[in-house]
Amino acid sequence: MLFKNIIRQKEKVRIILMVILLAICCILTYYFHVILKQEVVFTHFFYIPIILAGIWWKRKGLIVAGFLGAFLILEDYFLHSHFISNGDYARVAMFIIIGIIAVLLGENIAKGEEKLRESKEFIENIAQGIRDRISLLSKDLKVLWTNNAMLDKTGYNSENVLGKYCYQVTHGKDSPCQPPNHICPTSEVLKTGKSVTVVHNHFDESGNKSFLEISSFPIRNESGEIIRFIHLSRDITYIKQIEEELRTHRDYLKELVDARTREILNYQKKLQKLVAELSLTAQRERKKIAAELHNQIGQTLYASKMKLSALRESLTTPDTIKQIEEVLNLTNIMIKDARLLMFNIGTPLLYEVGFKAAFEWLVEQFQKQFDIKFIYEFNRNIENIKEEIVVMLYQTVRELLTNANKHSKAKNVKIKVTDDDKDLVIQVEDDGIGFEYSKNNHDFRDGGFGLFNIQEQLNSYGGSFDVVSGIGKGTLIKILLPFQLAEKERMGENHCCPN
C-alpha cells in the first residue's frame, strides 16, 4: 500500500511539472510571435517537456510532442501571419522525431527499471523468507532495513525500527554493546575490516536464558571504504542445549569408562598376580617332584646299577655277562632319562650352579637336539636376582628357543644377556620366516598360552615383552626387567631399624 501511494504521489508531481513546462512553451511562443513580432521562435525549450514525456509515459508521451507541434502551427497561422513556413514544419517533424527517440529511451529505461525492481523483489523475498534476523545498518549503526523475522521477534513495525540504532532495537539500550559480556560485532568489523561472529546471552522477562549467534558483514564502496553493514542474528539456544546435553552424556560416559577401566586394570593386576602365584606354585611343585625323583627313583636306579656291576664281576659265563651288560646299558639310559626329566621339571642346575651355567647347558642341549646354530653372549651377572625371577627368566628363554625351533624354521639363533642403566635386557633373535606383528596382535604365531603366560609374569614384575618381526625378516624378541624390582633386597636397605 505504501509503495502504491508513493507511485501516485510521484505521478501527480510529473503531471504538475509537465503542465508548467507546457504553459511556459505556450507563453514563450505567444511572446515571440505576437508581442515581439519575430518570425523565429526559440523552440529549444520545447524539447524538455517532449523528452521528459517520452521517458515518463513512453508512447503516450508523444501526445506532448503532437500538442506542441500543433500549437506552434496553429499559433503561427491564426495569430502571426496566416502563413506556415517550412521551418515550422521542420520543427514539428523534429518534435515528433525527438519524441520517438525519447519514447524508445524511456522504454529501455523502463525495462532496466523493471529488471532492477524484479531483482530487488527477488532479493527481498529471499531475505524475508530467511528465518534468521537480518538488518541493514548504516555506518553509525542506524537501521536502514530489516526483514520480517527481526520485526516479529522485536514486536516492532518497520516505521518504529527504521532510523533507530541497532542496540536500541535488539537490546533496548541507549549505548552500543560492550565486552566482555556482549561484544559488538559491528564495532569489531570496523576495527578489523573483516566479518565477525559473536555469541550473546539474552534473558527474557521470565528469566529464561537464550543464546544468539550474531554476525556482522561489511559493505564497501568502490574505493574499499566501509559504508554499511549487514547484521545477522540467529537463535542457537536449541543447539547450545543439545551441546550441553551431549557434554553431560559425554562426562557420564567418561565416568563409566573410567570406572570400567579401573575395574579392568584391577582385574588385570589380580590376573597377573594369580599367574605369578601359579607359576611359583608350579615351580615349587616341580622342584619337589624333581627332588623326589632324585632321592627315590634316581638313587634306586643308581643302586641297581652298582649291584649289577658287582654281579657282572662275579660271573664267568659269557652269555650271562652279555645279558647283565644289556641290563646295565638300559639302566644307564634310564638314569640319563631320569636326570633329563628331573632337570626339565625342576631345573636343579639353577639352584646348584646358577643361571649362567644352567643357561649355557640349556643352549648346548638345544644345539645337540636340533639343526640350529646357537650363538649366545652373556655380559651381565644376574646372581643377585630374586630366585623366582631367575626361574621365570630361564623358563622364558627355554620357551623362546622352543618356539624358534618349532615355528620360525630358523637356522641361526642369537641370545644376548646384557643390561642398560636401569634394566636387565635379554634378546632372542632368529633368522626364521618371521610374521606380521602389531601391538594389537598378540597371538605370537602359534606360541599360544606359553608366551601369554610369560608376558603376564613379566608385567607382574614391571617388565616388558617387545616383538619386532616381519614376513621373511626373522624375529627379535626383547625382554626388559627393571633391576630395582628384580634384585634381591640387601640387608639394611629400605628397612627401618626397630626401636
Protein Blocks (a to p, Z undefined) as FASTA:
>chain_A
ZZmmmmmmmmmmmmmmmmmmmmmmmmmmmmmmmmnopabdcfklmmmmmmmmmmmnommm
mmmmmmmmmmmmmmmmmmmnopacfklmmmmmmmmmmmmmmmmmmmmmmmmmmmmmmmmm
mmmmmmmmpmbdcddddfkopafbdcfklmmmnopafklmgopafklmmnopabdcddfk
lccfklmmmmnopacddddddddfkopacdddddddddddfkopafbdcdddddfklmmm
mmmmmmmmmmmmmmmmmmmmmmmmmmmmmmmmmmmmmmmmmmmmmmmmmmmmmmmmmmmm
mmmmmmmmmmmmmpmbfklmmmmmmmmmmmmmmmmmmmmmmmmmnommlmmnojklmmmm
mmmmmmmmpccddddddfbdcklgcfklmmmmmmmmmmmmmmmmmmnopabdcddddddf
kbccdddddfbebpaddfklcngpmnmmmlmmmmmmmmmnopacdddddehiapaddddd
dfklmpccdehiapacdZZ
